[in-house]
Amino acid sequence: MRGTGELSPAEIEEYRHLWDGSENWELHAFHYSQSELEIVFEGARPTPREILALRKLLYEYGNLPMQELKASIGDLPRLKIGNYRNSRAQKLQVEAQRLGLSIYATDTSRTGYLPIFTGKSDITGLSVSEALVIENNELAERVTKRMRAAGVPVTESYQIE
């Protein structure tokens, strides 16, 4: 396999069962708007006030016994609290600031592609659509990149909350 993202002729033959450019294909692009949130503590480790604020901010922390919560946070100056859809991330940011926590968001938005074959069934003669799910992420990315470069039509879908 080449590092350029293009499939070699041998790989095209090997993966011909996935896509070789000869059939009725479409790519469905799914756009996900999301952010990873991180609490930045005032000092080298969270203060008791910050731990209490975390308990109020996130349901899963509110249910943990205080010692268990302290142990799970550790003595780090930062705590990643998760990846959230942007509408939820914005609500958490507002609430964290209201509780006196410093919170930072990193955009982790992404686009995923799903190849769809549309054609006629050999058995019934009816139109069918079949999704091609490639479980190897690197291979899936390379195949969809090649499909986009070859001009396969793309249908855009946006995550709406």
C-alpha positions in Angstrom: 0.0 0.0 0.0 1.3 3.5 -0.9 1.4 6.3 1.6 -0.1 8.8 -0.9 -3.7 7.8 -0.4 -4.0 6.5 -4.0 -4.6 2.8 -4.6 -2.0 1.0 -6.7 -3.1 -1.1 -9.7 -2.5 -4.3 -7.5 -4.7 -2.8 -4.7 -7.4 -1.9 -7.2 -7.5 -5.5 -8.3 -7.3 -6.7 -4.6 -10.1 -4.4 -3.6 -12.2 -4.6 -6.8 -15.0 -6.2 -4.7 -15.2 -2.9 -2.8 -15.1 -0.4 -5.7 -13.4 -0.2 -9.0 -15.2 2.8 -10.5 -17.4 0.8 -12.8 -20.7 0.9 -11.1 -23.5 3.3 -9.9 -22.0 4.7 -6.7 -22.7 7.7 -4.5 -21.0 8.9 -1.4 -23.1 10.1 1.5 -21.1 12.6 3.5 -22.1 13.0 7.2 -20.8 16.2 8.8 -20.6 16.1 12.6 -20.1 19.4 14.5 -18.6 18.6 17.9 -16.1 19.8 20.4 -13.9 18.2 23.0 -14.2 19.9 26.4 -11.5 20.3 29.0 -11.6 21.8 32.5 -8.4 23.7 33.4 -7.9 24.0 37.1 -6.6 27.1 38.9 -3.6 25.3 40.3 -1.6 22.1 39.8 -4.6 20.1 40.9 -8.3 20.7 41.4 -9.4 22.6 44.5 -12.3 21.4 46.7 -14.4 24.2 45.2 -13.6 23.0 41.6 -14.4 19.4 42.5 -17.8 20.5 43.9 -18.5 22.5 40.8 -17.6 19.4 38.6 -20.2 17.4 40.6 -22.8 20.0 39.7 -21.7 20.3 36.1 -21.8 16.6 35.1 -24.4 14.1 36.3 -21.9 11.2 36.3 -19.6 13.1 38.7 -22.5 14.1 40.9 -23.3 10.5 41.7 -19.7 9.5 42.6 -18.6 9.5 46.3 -16.2 12.4 46.8 -13.1 10.2 47.4 -13.8 8.2 44.3 -14.3 11.4 42.3 -11.0 12.8 43.6 -9.2 9.6 42.7 -10.6 9.5 39.2 -9.6 13.2 38.6 -6.1 12.7 40.1 -3.6 15.4 40.6 -3.6 16.8 37.1 -4.1 20.5 36.2 -6.5 19.6 33.4 -9.4 17.2 32.9 -10.8 16.2 29.6 -14.5 15.7 30.2 -15.5 14.5 26.8 -16.5 15.0 23.2 -19.9 16.6 22.7 -22.1 17.9 19.9 -21.7 21.6 19.7 -25.1 22.6 21.1 -24.4 20.4 24.2 -20.8 21.7 24.4 -22.0 25.3 24.4 -24.5 24.6 27.2 -21.8 22.9 29.3 -19.4 25.8 28.7 -22.0 28.4 29.9 -22.8 26.3 32.9 -19.1 25.6 33.7 -18.4 29.3 33.6 -21.4 30.0 35.8 -20.0 27.5 38.3 -16.6 29.3 38.2 -14.7 26.6 36.2 -12.3 27.4 33.4 -13.4 25.4 30.4 -11.8 25.1 26.9 -13.2 23.7 23.8 -11.3 22.1 20.9 -13.1 21.7 17.6 -13.2 18.0 16.8 -15.8 18.3 14.0 -15.4 15.7 11.3 -16.9 14.3 8.1 -17.5 10.6 7.5 -18.3 9.1 4.1 -20.5 6.1 3.3 -20.3 4.6 -0.2 -23.8 3.7 -1.5 -24.4 1.5 -4.5 -27.7 2.0 -6.4 -28.7 -0.4 -9.1 -31.1 -3.1 -10.1 -31.4 -6.4 -8.2 -30.3 -9.4 -10.3 -33.1 -11.4 -8.7 -36.1 -9.1 -8.6 -35.1 -6.4 -11.2 -36.1 -3.7 -8.6 -33.9 -0.8 -7.7 -31.8 -1.4 -4.6 -29.4 0.7 -2.5 -26.6 -1.0 -0.6 -24.2 0.6 1.8 -20.5 -0.4 1.7 -19.1 -0.5 5.2 -15.3 -0.8 5.2 -14.2 -1.7 8.8 -10.6 -0.8 8.2 -10.6 3.0 8.7 -7.4 3.6 6.7 -8.7 1.6 3.8 -12.1 3.3 4.0 -10.5 6.7 3.9 -8.4 5.8 0.9 -11.3 4.3 -1.0 -13.6 7.2 -0.4 -10.8 9.7 -1.3 -10.3 7.9 -4.6 -14.1 7.9 -5.2 -14.2 11.7 -4.6 -11.2 12.2 -6.9 -13.0 10.2 -9.6 -16.1 12.4 -9.3 -18.4 10.1 -7.6 -21.5 12.3 -6.6 -21.6 13.3 -2.9 -24.8 13.8 -0.9 -24.3 16.0 2.1 -25.9 15.4 5.4 -25.5 17.7 8.4 -26.0 16.8 12.0 -28.9 18.8 13.3 -29.7 18.7 17.0 
